[in-house]
Amino acid sequence: MNGVRSSTVDQVVTRSARRTPGRTAVRYASRVWTYEALDTAVGTAAAVLTADHGLRPGDRVASYAHNSDVYLIAYLACARAGLVHVPVNQNLTGEDLAYILAQSGSSLVLTDPGLAGRVPAGRPVRALRDAPGSLLDALDDPRPFTPGQAPGADDLAQLLYTSGTTAQPKGAMMTHGALVHEYVSAITALDLRATDRPVHSLPLYHSAQMHVFLLPYLAVGAENTILDAPDADRIFDLVEAGQADSLFAPPTVWIGLANHPDFATRDLGALRKAYYGASIMPVPVLERLRERLPDLAFYNCFGQSEIGPLATVLGPGEHEGRMDSCGRPVLFVEAKVVDEEGREVPHGTAGEVVYRSPQLCRGYWDKPEETAEAFRDGWFHSGDLAVRDAEGYFTVVDRVKDVINSGGVLVASRQVEDALYTHPAVAETAVVGLPDERWIEAVTAVVVLRGEATEEELIAHARRRLAHFKAPKKVLFVDGLPRNASGKILKRELRDRFSAPLT
């Protein structure tokens, strides 16, 4: 009865294969997979992982690799075989990589040949592609697969490690049921359709690209293109060729696209849906994008790894008058804003966002104390500071840990960043609090320029738009901001880099 009544991640593709077997499911480089071929490949890969490597339900399998069609197949194969998939940031090396592999207890590492040398010695490795005996090669010889114990909705599908922007990464335990609920939420809130032609260019190890877009789009039977990276020229080519009309990217990538020399001249009229998320989109940047592409429908996606990761959406018809909002909760999410005692605060009052949802993770892998701290009083505590208005729209003020205590007054870094983005010479900025004898924390702007501007000029510009206590006390100029592969700016690294101990 378990397989009859429950819904699992791999069944998302199986259902689409039965509904539209000959339809193109995935394009990657020169390879094209129909839904039927993709479903067959998933079964073969599941047979390979279990038979060739002796893996059993519940074993963890790490994927430490770049984007590819085989990366997707490996994830779905793990789901079909009851294995727990562990996506690993392909930029991690040394102790960071060793920590996740050891903490997760991964029995096998699926990787690219160019990355295999980074894997700690003694760990079993198999190439996904581009090497003799790779998983891709094994797909040439289809094998039947029948699981001895079919996974159910309550079984683990993935250990989704948090980005680690403020602390050591934790493995969010995502069940099949939680992810399937999240896929349905994404489909309904983001208007995903079988007729869409999405391009997936962000790392597939990251929950947003995989779980908010690629898997939900496979569920509805769309034609998907996977790219190695968000290459502006390649994306523009696909749009002009009619092979892409939907794109998700974090604000840093949208900024890069908007600043690209060809952005103003390429024919991008076929692009119909623009999704952004993973970090806060500066309002001035969004306004510039909408001015260039007035018919493009923008969706703001907000959430975090622990909830699958989609929690709220601001749709294209909801931006007017609330462009800084992240929208309202999606289908399977309940959210509220609370104070430090867990009491719900009045509308318009800042507090921490907490969630209840079947999309939520079961807790953190082998971290009972962190799990108990995050899940309190029947709610998951997000660490995000936000306000909720009377119509139910949420606006994120900051991460709780990124709020700056300047002279005993709390300053939200996002508000300062939005003010600086209105200056034409500012390409990117991140505002942090640095230790200061007088102010406790000095509001400090770290800025990447695209024109000429001095520190004094930018401080004066901010003061014309903000209360003086919110304006930066100093401005530091850099060539680029540190960020993870999903585009999220790593403010912790900026604080560590520029902080000097108080004497």
C-alpha positions in Angstrom: 0.0 0.0 0.0 2.9 2.4 0.6 3.7 2.8 -3.1 0.0 3.0 -4.0 -0.9 5.8 -1.7 2.2 7.9 -1.3 3.9 10.3 -3.7 7.7 10.3 -4.1 10.1 12.6 -6.0 10.9 10.1 -8.8 7.2 9.6 -9.5 7.1 13.2 -10.7 8.9 12.2 -13.8 7.2 8.8 -14.1 3.8 10.4 -14.3 5.0 12.9 -17.0 6.5 10.0 -19.0 3.3 8.2 -19.0 1.3 11.3 -19.9 3.6 12.6 -22.7 6.3 10.0 -23.4 7.6 11.5 -26.6 7.8 15.1 -25.4 11.2 16.6 -24.9 12.0 16.8 -21.2 15.6 17.9 -21.0 18.2 19.4 -23.2 21.8 19.6 -22.1 24.6 20.4 -24.5 24.0 18.1 -27.5 21.9 15.6 -25.6 18.1 15.6 -25.7 16.0 13.4 -23.5 12.3 12.7 -24.0 10.2 12.0 -20.9 10.1 8.3 -21.7 13.9 8.2 -22.2 14.5 10.2 -19.0 12.3 7.8 -17.0 14.2 4.8 -18.4 17.5 6.4 -17.6 16.5 7.0 -14.0 15.6 3.3 -13.6 18.9 2.2 -15.1 20.9 4.6 -12.8 19.0 3.3 -9.8 20.0 -0.3 -10.8 23.6 0.8 -11.2 23.9 2.5 -7.9 22.4 -0.4 -6.0 23.9 -3.3 -7.9 27.3 -2.0 -8.7 27.9 -0.2 -5.3 25.8 -2.3 -2.9 23.9 0.7 -1.8 20.7 0.1 0.3 17.7 2.3 1.2 18.7 5.1 3.6 22.4 5.2 2.4 23.6 8.6 1.6 25.0 9.5 -1.9 26.8 12.8 -2.4 26.7 14.6 -5.7 29.8 16.8 -6.0 29.6 17.9 -9.6 28.7 20.7 -12.1 25.4 21.0 -13.8 24.5 18.4 -16.3 21.6 16.1 -17.4 23.3 13.2 -15.6 23.3 15.2 -12.3 19.5 15.4 -12.6 19.3 11.7 -13.4 21.5 10.7 -10.4 19.2 12.7 -8.1 16.1 11.0 -9.4 17.8 7.6 -9.3 18.6 8.1 -5.7 15.0 8.9 -5.0 13.7 5.9 -6.9 16.1 3.5 -5.0 15.4 5.0 -1.6 18.8 6.5 -1.3 19.4 9.9 0.4 20.8 12.4 -2.1 23.4 14.9 -0.7 24.0 17.8 -3.1 27.4 19.4 -2.4 28.6 22.8 -3.6 31.1 22.1 -6.3 33.2 25.1 -5.2 33.9 23.5 -1.8 37.4 22.1 -1.1 39.5 20.9 1.7 38.0 20.9 5.2 34.6 22.3 4.0 34.1 19.5 1.5 35.4 16.9 4.0 33.0 18.1 6.7 29.9 17.6 4.6 30.9 14.2 3.3 31.8 13.1 6.8 28.8 14.7 8.6 26.4 13.2 6.1 28.1 9.8 6.2 28.0 9.6 2.4 28.8 6.1 1.2 29.5 7.2 -2.4 30.6 10.4 -4.1 29.3 11.1 -7.6 31.5 13.6 -9.2 33.1 15.0 -12.4 36.6 13.8 -13.3 38.0 17.3 -12.9 36.7 17.4 -9.3 37.5 13.9 -8.2 41.0 14.8 -7.0 39.5 17.0 -4.3 37.5 14.2 -2.7 39.2 13.0 0.5 41.2 9.8 0.0 39.4 6.6 0.9 36.0 7.7 -0.2 34.4 5.6 -3.0 33.9 7.8 -6.1 32.1 7.3 -9.4 32.3 9.7 -12.3 29.0 11.1 -13.5 30.3 11.7 -17.1 33.4 12.3 -19.2 35.3 9.3 -18.0 35.3 5.5 -18.8 32.8 3.6 -16.7 30.9 6.8 -15.8 27.2 6.7 -14.9 26.4 8.3 -18.2 28.2 5.4 -20.0 26.2 2.9 -18.0 22.9 4.5 -19.3 23.7 3.0 -22.8 22.8 -0.4 -21.4 19.3 0.0 -19.9 18.6 -2.2 -16.9 15.3 -2.9 -15.2 15.0 -1.7 -11.6 12.5 -3.0 -9.0 13.2 -1.7 -5.5 13.2 -4.2 -2.7 11.6 -1.6 -0.4 9.9 1.2 -2.3 10.4 4.6 -0.6 7.4 6.4 0.9 6.4 10.0 1.5 7.9 10.0 5.0 11.3 8.6 3.9 14.3 10.9 3.5 15.0 12.0 -0.1 17.7 14.6 0.4 20.0 16.2 3.0 19.9 19.7 1.9 22.8 21.6 3.5 22.2 25.2 4.4 24.4 27.7 2.6 26.5 28.4 5.7 26.5 32.2 5.2 26.4 32.7 9.0 27.4 29.4 10.6 28.6 25.9 9.8 26.3 24.2 7.3 23.5 22.0 8.6 21.8 19.2 6.7 18.1 19.8 6.4 16.4 16.4 6.3 13.9 16.7 3.4 11.4 13.9 2.9 9.8 12.9 -0.3 6.5 14.2 0.9 7.9 17.6 1.9 9.5 18.1 -1.5 6.4 16.9 -3.4 4.3 19.4 -1.4 6.8 22.1 -2.3 6.6 21.2 -6.0 2.9 21.7 -6.0 3.3 25.0 -4.2 5.8 26.2 -6.8 3.6 25.1 -9.7 0.5 27.0 -8.4 2.3 30.1 -7.1 4.6 30.6 -10.1 2.2 29.8 -12.9 4.4 27.0 -14.3 2.9 25.5 -17.5 3.8 22.6 -19.8 4.0 25.1 -22.7 6.8 27.1 -20.9 10.4 26.7 -22.0 12.5 27.4 -18.9 16.3 27.6 -18.9 18.0 26.3 -15.7 21.4 28.0 -15.3 22.1 28.1 -11.6 23.8 25.2 -9.8 21.5 22.2 -9.4 23.0 21.4 -6.0 21.1 24.5 -4.8 17.6 24.0 -3.7 16.0 26.9 -5.6 17.0 25.8 -9.1 16.3 22.1 -8.5 13.2 22.2 -6.3 11.4 25.4 -7.2 11.9 25.2 -11.0 13.5 22.1 -12.6 11.5 19.4 -10.7 8.2 21.3 -10.8 8.6 22.0 -14.5 9.3 18.3 -15.1 6.1 17.6 -13.1 4.0 19.7 -15.5 5.8 18.3 -18.6 7.6 21.3 -19.8 10.7 21.4 -22.1 13.7 22.2 -20.0 17.2 23.4 -21.0 20.1 23.0 -18.5 23.1 25.2 -18.8 26.5 24.9 -17.1 26.2 28.4 -15.7 24.2 31.7 -16.1 26.1 32.8 -19.3 24.4 35.9 -20.6 25.3 35.4 -24.2 24.0 31.8 -24.1 20.8 32.9 -22.4 20.3 35.7 -24.9 20.9 33.2 -27.8 18.3 30.8 -26.4 15.7 33.5 -26.0 16.2 34.8 -29.5 16.0 31.3 -30.9 12.7 30.7 -29.2 14.1 27.9 -27.0 13.7 29.9 -23.7 11.0 32.0 -22.4 11.4 31.6 -18.6 14.4 32.3 -16.4 15.2 32.2 -12.7 18.2 34.0 -11.4 19.3 35.7 -8.1 19.5 39.5 -8.1 23.3 39.4 -8.7 22.8 37.6 -12.0 19.9 39.9 -13.1 22.2 42.8 -12.3 24.9 41.2 -14.5 22.4 40.7 -17.3 21.1 44.3 -17.0 24.7 45.6 -17.1 25.7 43.4 -20.1 26.6 45.5 -23.1 24.2 43.6 -25.4 21.2 43.8 -23.0 19.8 46.9 -24.6 20.1 45.7 -28.2 19.3 41.9 -28.2 15.8 40.9 -29.1 14.5 39.5 -25.7 10.8 39.9 -26.5 10.2 36.1 -26.2 11.2 36.2 -22.6 7.8 36.0 -20.7 8.6 35.1 -17.1 11.3 36.4 -14.9 11.8 34.8 -11.5 14.2 36.2 -8.9 15.1 35.2 -5.4 17.9 33.7 -3.2 18.6 37.2 -1.9 16.9 40.6 -1.8 16.5 42.4 -5.1 17.3 46.1 -4.8 14.2 48.0 -5.8 16.2 50.4 -8.1 17.5 47.4 -10.1 14.1 45.9 -10.5 12.8 49.2 -11.7 15.5 49.4 -14.4 14.7 45.8 -15.6 11.0 46.5 -15.8 11.7 49.7 -17.8 13.7 47.8 -20.4 11.3 44.8 -20.6 7.8 46.2 -19.7 6.0 43.1 -20.9 8.1 40.7 -18.8 6.2 39.1 -15.8 8.3 39.3 -12.6 7.9 36.9 -9.7 9.7 37.4 -6.4 10.5 34.0 -4.8 11.4 33.8 -1.1 12.2 31.1 1.4 15.0 29.0 2.6 16.5 25.5 2.4 14.6 24.1 5.3 11.2 24.7 3.7 12.1 23.2 0.3 12.8 26.2 -0.3 9.8 28.2 -1.5 7.7 30.0 1.2 6.3 33.2 -0.3 5.8 34.6 -3.8 5.0 38.1 -5.1 3.3 37.7 -8.4 3.6 40.0 -11.5 0.2 41.6 -10.7 1.2 42.4 -7.1 4.4 44.5 -7.6 2.8 47.9 -7.9 3.1 49.8 -4.7 5.0 46.9 -2.9 8.1 46.2 -5.0 10.1 45.6 -1.9 7.7 42.8 -0.7 8.4 39.1 -1.0 4.6 38.4 -1.3 2.3 36.1 0.5 2.7 32.4 1.6 2.4 29.7 -1.0 -0.3 27.0 -1.0 1.1 24.7 1.7 2.8 27.3 3.9 1.5 29.1 7.0 3.6 32.0 8.3 3.4 34.7 10.9 5.7 37.4 12.5 6.6 37.1 16.1 8.7 38.8 18.8 11.5 37.3 20.9 8.9 35.6 23.1 7.2 34.0 20.2 4.1 36.3 20.4 2.6 37.4 17.1 3.2 41.1 16.6 0.8 43.7 15.1 0.8 44.4 11.4 3.6 46.7 10.3 5.8 45.7 13.3 9.1 44.0 12.6 9.7 40.5 14.0 11.0 37.1 13.1 9.2 35.0 10.5 8.1 31.6 11.6 6.5 28.8 9.6 4.3 25.7 9.8 4.1 23.6 6.7 4.2 20.0 5.3 7.1 21.4 3.1 9.4 21.8 6.2 12.4 19.6 6.8 12.2 17.0 9.6 15.1 18.7 11.3 18.9 18.8 10.9 20.9 15.6 10.3 22.6 14.5 13.5 22.2 18.0 15.2 19.5 17.6 17.8 20.4 20.9 19.6 20.2 22.9 16.5 16.9 21.2 15.6 15.4 22.0 19.0 16.5 25.6 18.7 14.9 26.1 15.2 11.7 24.1 15.9 10.0 25.7 18.9 6.4 25.8 20.0 5.2 24.0 16.9 6.8 26.6 14.5 10.1 26.7 12.5 12.0 29.9 13.3 13.5 31.2 10.1 16.0 33.8 11.3 14.5 36.4 8.9 13.3 39.7 10.2 10.2 41.0 8.4 6.9 42.9 8.7 3.5 41.7 7.6 0.8 44.1 6.4 -2.9 43.9 6.8 -3.4 42.2 3.5 -0.9 39.4 4.3 2.1 40.6 2.3 5.5 40.1 3.9 8.4 42.4 3.5 11.8 41.1 4.6 13.7 43.7 6.6 16.9 41.7 7.0 18.4 38.5 8.4 18.2 38.7 12.2 22.0 38.3 12.3 22.5 41.1 9.7 20.7 43.8 11.6 23.1 46.5 12.7 23.2 47.8 16.3 24.5 51.4 15.7 24.6 53.4 18.9 21.9 51.3 20.4 19.6 51.8 17.4 18.8 48.9 15.1 19.5 49.6 11.4 18.3 47.3 8.6 21.1 46.9 6.1 18.6 46.4 3.2 17.2 49.9 3.6 20.7 51.4 3.3 21.6 49.2 0.3 18.4 50.4 -1.5 19.4 54.0 -1.0 22.9 53.4 -2.3 21.6 51.6 -5.4 19.9 54.8 -6.5 23.3 56.3 -7.2 24.3 55.7 -10.9 27.9 54.8 -10.0 27.0 51.9 -7.7 27.0 48.5 -9.4 26.7 46.4 -6.3 26.7 47.0 -2.5 26.5 45.1 0.7 26.0 46.9 4.0 27.4 45.4 7.3 28.0 46.5 10.8 31.7 46.6 11.8 33.0 46.9 15.4 33.3 50.6 16.5 34.2 52.0 19.9 31.6 54.8 19.7 28.8 53.2 17.7 29.1 49.6 18.9 28.7 48.7 15.2 29.4 51.3 12.5 27.1 51.1 9.4 29.6 50.3 6.7 28.9 50.0 2.9 31.1 47.8 0.8 30.7 49.0 -2.8 31.6 47.8 -6.3 31.6 50.8 -8.6 30.7 51.0 -12.3 31.5 54.7 -12.5 33.3 57.5 -10.5 32.2 58.2 -6.9 34.0 59.1 -3.7 33.3 57.9 -0.2 32.1 61.3 0.8 29.7 61.5 -2.2 28.1 58.2 -1.5 27.6 59.0 2.2 26.0 62.3 1.3 23.8 60.6 -1.3 22.6 58.1 1.4 21.9 60.9 3.9 19.6 62.7 1.5 17.4 59.6 1.5 17.8 58.2 5.0 17.9 59.4 8.6 21.5 60.4 9.3 21.9 57.6 11.9 21.1 55.0 9.1 23.6 56.4 6.6 27.0 54.7 6.3 29.7 55.9 8.6 32.2 54.7 6.0 32.4 53.3 2.5 34.8 50.6 1.4 35.5 50.0 -2.3 36.1 46.5 -3.6 36.4 44.8 -7.1 33.7 42.2 -6.2 31.5 40.9 -3.4 32.0 37.4 -2.0 29.0 35.2 -2.7 28.0 31.6 -2.8 27.1 29.8 -6.1 23.4 30.7 -5.7 24.3 34.4 -5.8 23.8 35.1 -2.1 26.3 37.7 -0.8 28.4 36.4 2.1 28.2 39.2 4.6 29.9 37.1 7.2 33.1 37.1 5.0 32.9 40.9 4.7 32.6 41.3 8.4 35.5 39.0 9.0 37.6 40.7 6.3 37.2 44.3 7.4 36.6 44.0 11.1 39.5 45.2 13.4 39.4 44.3 17.1 38.5 47.1 19.4 41.3 48.2 21.7 
